[in-house]
Amino acid sequence: MTMKTSRAPFLSFVVLLALWQTPFAIGGEDQLFLREKIEKAREVVDLKAKGMPGFELRGDVQIWLKKEAASDGKYLFIWTPEGKWKEEIAFNGYTRTRVGDGRQYWQVRSSEIEFGPVLELDRLLKVRRELKIEEGDTLKGLRSENIEGASLECIKKTSHSRIARTLCFDPNSGELRWYTPEVASDTVPWRFRGIEYSDYQPWEGRRFPRRLQGFNGKQKVIDVQFEEIRPLKQTSPEQFTPAKTATSWLDCGDDEAWKSLHKLQPVYPQIALERGMEGTVVFYAVIEGDGRVSNLHVLRSAGSQLDQAASAAVSQWQYQRTATCKESAGRTETMIDVMFERRH
């Protein structure tokens, strides 16, 4: 049995009974050159950097829960130079409003727990986070890839725990055009296995993609199309005042808030092995301020036996706050994947 874990921005855990294939790479690439390429792309999309003017970002969102039809929604994000922000998401029968100050945010939502597709939307919108290089990461240049008709320069980023992600850039502009996380299951229809970034708009010396599309194989699962980024109009304090019913959560911006301290390996139930049961359990979870995992809810079931085995392990996991988030306090909502796969 081999195991892999993944985080960013959502936390994943995988129990595998099969070997994973890694991308082929060409040697001789300079780590510094590749690092500078990623860091430059990360700086370019940072609309909330110190000294940047306030802005307003509106857009249309589509999420495919099924292949046949998409759910249509609206998105709004407002950011002030002082670091205050407001975000609104609205679908038919669902609304969520957040206001934050860079250390924590306050949330009002029409549902008790977050829906999996909306958590995936949150992940899609964190462009800058996917470009962060952590201590211990190693980089390899890959052969040029032809993705959606474009020839892109790709870099494989592998963490110290051997989790790999692929970042592909436009060779002329240096813009991030494609991102592939290592751990993702095509059996969960609303989870993406690749993100395409396009239609970059210049803004005050930066550039940000106005279209972000998440794919599960060839199936599009999320599509966000922003209007033009606009200068922020005059605001009032009331816009950023939390509602009385709002709950508070940790806000660490585009940085990772938590790192794993202890993860108990789920046990593959013997009867499930004998019956050939496989699948991915997807949990909604809350990481409490002390790093404990609470409020586990199954968003995607793999069958009661696998669900129970996964829950028994995940409920004992422990996290600790990262160095970049030590000044922030509070809880975090996330998704946790547990994948059971037999060796064939």
C-alpha positions in Angstrom: 0.0 0.0 0.0 1.3 3.5 -0.8 -0.1 6.7 0.6 -0.1 10.3 -0.6 -1.4 13.4 1.0 -2.2 16.7 -0.5 -3.2 20.2 0.6 -3.8 23.6 -1.0 -6.2 25.0 -0.6 -8.2 22.0 0.3 -6.8 19.1 2.2 -6.7 15.7 0.7 -5.6 12.2 1.9 -5.3 9.2 -0.4 -5.1 5.5 0.4 -3.8 3.8 -2.7 -3.2 0.1 -3.6 -1.8 1.1 -7.0 1.3 2.9 -8.3 1.0 6.4 -9.7 2.7 7.4 -12.9 4.8 10.6 -12.8 5.3 13.0 -15.8 8.5 12.7 -17.8 11.0 15.5 -17.4 14.1 16.8 -19.1 17.2 17.3 -17.0 19.5 20.2 -16.6 16.9 22.8 -15.6 18.1 25.5 -13.2 16.1 25.6 -10.0 16.6 29.4 -9.7 15.4 30.1 -13.2 12.3 28.0 -12.7 11.6 29.5 -9.3 11.9 33.0 -10.7 9.4 32.1 -13.5 6.8 30.9 -11.0 7.4 33.8 -8.6 7.0 36.4 -11.4 3.7 34.8 -12.5 2.5 34.9 -8.9 3.4 38.6 -8.5 1.7 39.5 -11.7 -1.7 38.2 -10.5 -1.5 39.8 -7.1 -4.2 42.5 -7.3 -4.2 42.9 -3.5 -0.5 43.7 -3.0 0.5 46.6 -0.8 0.0 49.9 -2.5 -2.5 48.6 -5.1 -5.7 50.6 -5.5 -9.1 49.3 -4.5 -11.1 47.4 -7.1 -14.4 45.7 -7.8 -14.7 42.4 -9.6 -18.0 41.1 -10.9 -18.7 37.9 -12.8 -21.0 35.1 -13.9 -20.5 31.6 -12.5 -21.6 28.2 -13.9 -21.3 24.9 -12.0 -22.1 21.6 -13.6 -23.5 19.2 -11.1 -24.5 17.0 -14.0 -23.3 17.0 -17.6 -26.6 18.0 -19.0 -27.2 21.4 -17.4 -25.3 24.0 -15.4 -26.4 26.1 -12.4 -26.0 29.8 -13.0 -24.8 32.2 -10.4 -23.4 35.7 -9.7 -20.1 36.7 -8.1 -18.9 40.0 -6.6 -15.6 40.8 -4.9 -14.7 44.2 -3.5 -11.2 45.1 -2.1 -9.9 48.3 -0.4 -6.3 49.5 -0.2 -6.7 49.1 3.6 -7.1 45.4 3.2 -10.8 45.2 3.9 -12.9 43.1 1.5 -16.3 41.8 0.7 -17.4 38.8 -1.3 -20.9 37.7 -2.5 -21.9 34.5 -4.2 -25.5 33.8 -5.2 -27.2 30.9 -7.0 -30.8 29.9 -7.1 -31.7 28.9 -3.6 -28.2 29.7 -2.2 -26.4 32.8 -1.0 -23.2 33.5 0.8 -21.7 36.8 2.0 -18.3 37.3 3.5 -16.5 40.4 4.8 -12.9 40.3 6.0 -10.0 42.4 7.2 -7.0 40.2 6.2 -6.9 38.3 9.5 -10.4 36.9 9.8 -13.7 37.1 8.0 -17.3 36.9 9.0 -19.8 34.8 7.0 -23.5 34.5 6.5 -24.7 31.6 4.4 -28.1 30.2 3.5 -26.9 26.6 4.3 -25.5 25.1 7.5 -22.5 23.6 5.8 -20.8 24.5 2.6 -21.6 22.6 -0.6 -18.8 20.8 -2.3 -19.0 22.6 -5.6 -18.8 26.0 -3.9 -15.7 24.9 -2.0 -14.3 23.9 -5.3 -15.2 27.3 -6.7 -13.3 28.9 -3.8 -10.3 26.8 -4.8 -10.6 27.8 -8.4 -10.5 31.5 -7.5 -7.2 31.3 -5.5 -5.0 31.8 -8.5 -2.1 33.2 -6.5 -2.1 30.4 -4.1 -1.4 27.7 -6.7 1.8 29.6 -7.6 3.3 29.6 -4.1 6.6 27.8 -3.7 6.9 26.2 -0.3 10.1 25.4 1.6 11.5 22.1 0.3 9.7 22.2 -3.1 11.7 21.0 -6.1 11.1 22.1 -9.6 11.6 20.4 -13.0 11.0 21.7 -16.4 8.8 19.5 -18.6 8.6 19.2 -22.3 6.4 21.8 -23.9 2.7 20.7 -23.8 0.0 21.5 -26.3 -3.0 22.3 -24.3 -6.2 23.6 -25.8 -4.3 24.4 -29.0 -1.5 26.4 -27.3 2.1 25.4 -26.8 2.9 26.0 -23.2 6.0 25.7 -21.0 5.3 23.4 -18.0 7.0 23.0 -14.7 6.5 20.1 -12.3 6.5 21.3 -8.6 7.1 18.5 -6.1 6.9 19.1 -2.4 9.0 17.4 0.3 6.2 14.9 0.8 6.4 14.0 -2.9 3.1 15.7 -3.8 3.4 17.0 -7.4 1.6 19.6 -9.3 2.0 20.9 -12.9 2.0 24.6 -13.8 2.0 25.6 -17.5 2.8 29.1 -18.7 2.5 31.1 -21.9 6.2 31.2 -23.2 5.7 34.8 -24.4 3.8 36.6 -21.6 4.8 34.2 -18.7 1.1 34.1 -17.7 -0.2 30.9 -15.9 -2.4 29.2 -18.4 -3.0 25.7 -17.0 -2.8 24.0 -13.6 -3.0 20.3 -12.8 -3.2 19.1 -9.2 -1.8 15.6 -8.6 -4.6 14.2 -6.4 -8.1 14.4 -7.8 -10.7 11.8 -8.5 -12.7 11.7 -11.8 -15.4 9.7 -9.9 -16.5 13.0 -8.2 -18.3 14.9 -11.1 -17.9 18.4 -9.6 -14.2 18.1 -8.8 -11.7 19.5 -11.3 -8.5 17.8 -12.4 -7.3 20.8 -14.4 -7.8 24.6 -14.6 -7.5 26.8 -17.6 -6.7 30.5 -17.1 -7.3 32.9 -20.0 -8.4 36.4 -21.1 -5.9 38.2 -18.9 -6.7 41.9 -18.2 -4.0 44.4 -17.4 -4.7 46.3 -14.1 -2.3 48.8 -12.6 0.8 47.0 -13.7 -0.7 43.5 -13.0 -2.6 41.1 -15.1 -5.5 38.8 -13.9 -7.4 36.1 -15.8 -11.0 37.1 -16.5 -11.9 33.5 -17.3 -11.2 30.5 -15.2 -12.5 27.0 -16.2 -12.2 23.9 -14.2 -12.3 20.5 -16.0 -12.8 16.9 -14.9 -11.2 15.2 -17.9 -12.9 16.7 -20.9 -16.0 17.7 -18.9 -16.2 21.3 -17.8 -17.4 21.5 -14.2 -16.9 25.2 -13.3 -16.7 28.3 -15.5 -16.1 31.8 -14.1 -16.3 34.8 -16.5 -15.4 38.1 -14.9 -16.3 41.5 -16.3 -13.6 44.1 -16.5 -11.8 44.9 -13.2 -13.1 48.3 -12.2 -11.7 51.0 -9.8 -13.5 50.9 -6.5 -16.1 53.6 -6.0 -16.7 55.3 -2.8 -17.5 52.9 0.0 -19.1 53.2 3.4 -18.2 51.4 6.7 -21.6 49.7 6.7 -20.5 47.7 3.6 -17.8 45.9 5.7 -19.8 45.6 8.9 -20.6 41.9 9.7 -24.2 40.9 10.2 -25.2 40.0 13.7 -25.8 36.4 12.6 -22.3 36.1 11.0 -19.8 33.5 12.1 -16.1 34.3 12.2 -13.4 32.3 10.4 -9.6 32.5 9.8 -8.5 34.7 6.9 -5.0 34.0 5.7 -5.4 35.5 2.2 -3.8 33.5 -0.5 -1.5 31.7 1.9 -1.9 28.2 3.3 -3.3 28.4 6.8 -2.5 24.9 8.1 0.0 22.1 7.8 -0.4 18.5 8.8 0.8 17.6 12.3 -0.7 14.1 12.6 -2.7 12.0 10.1 -3.9 8.6 11.1 -4.0 6.3 8.1 -7.5 5.0 7.2 -7.8 1.2 7.4 -9.2 -0.4 4.2 -12.0 -2.6 5.5 -11.3 -6.3 4.8 -14.9 -7.0 3.7 -14.6 -4.0 1.3 -11.4 -5.4 -0.2 -13.0 -8.9 -0.6 -16.0 -7.4 -2.4 -13.9 -5.2 -4.6 -15.3 -1.9 -3.2 -13.4 1.2 -4.2 -14.2 4.9 -4.3 -13.5 8.4 -2.9 -15.0 9.7 0.2 -15.3 13.5 0.2 -15.9 15.3 3.5 -16.8 18.8 4.4 -14.8 19.5 7.6 -13.9 22.3 9.9 -10.4 22.7 11.3 -10.8 24.3 14.7 -8.5 27.0 16.1 -6.5 24.3 18.0 -6.0 22.2 14.8 -8.6 19.5 15.6 -10.9 18.3 12.9 -14.7 18.7 13.5 -18.1 18.8 11.8 -17.4 16.0 9.4 -20.1 15.6 6.8 -20.0 13.3 3.8 -20.3 15.3 0.6 -19.6 12.3 -1.7 -20.1 8.8 -0.4 -18.1 5.7 -1.4 -20.4 3.4 0.5 -21.1 3.1 4.2 -18.2 0.9 5.1 -15.6 3.1 3.3 -17.3 6.2 4.7 -17.0 4.9 8.2 -13.4 3.8 7.8 -12.5 7.2 6.5 -14.4 9.1 9.2 -12.8 7.1 12.0 -9.3 8.1 10.8 -10.0 11.7 9.7 -11.7 12.6 13.0 -8.3 12.0 14.7 -6.2 14.2 12.4 -4.4 17.2 13.8 -3.1 20.4 12.1 -1.0 23.3 13.2 -1.1 26.9 11.9 1.6 27.8 9.3 4.2 30.4 10.1 2.6 32.9 7.6 -0.8 32.6 9.5 0.4 32.7 13.1 -1.1 36.2 13.5 -4.5 35.1 12.4 -6.9 33.1 14.6 -10.0 31.1 14.0 -11.4 28.1 12.2 -11.2 27.0 8.6 -13.8 25.3 6.3 -12.3 22.7 3.9 -12.8 19.6 1.9 -10.9 16.3 2.8 -10.7 13.5 0.3 -10.0 9.9 1.2 -9.6 7.6 -1.8 -9.7 3.8 -1.6 -8.3 2.0 -4.6 -7.4 -1.7 -4.8 -4.3 -3.0 -6.6 -5.4 -4.7 -9.9 
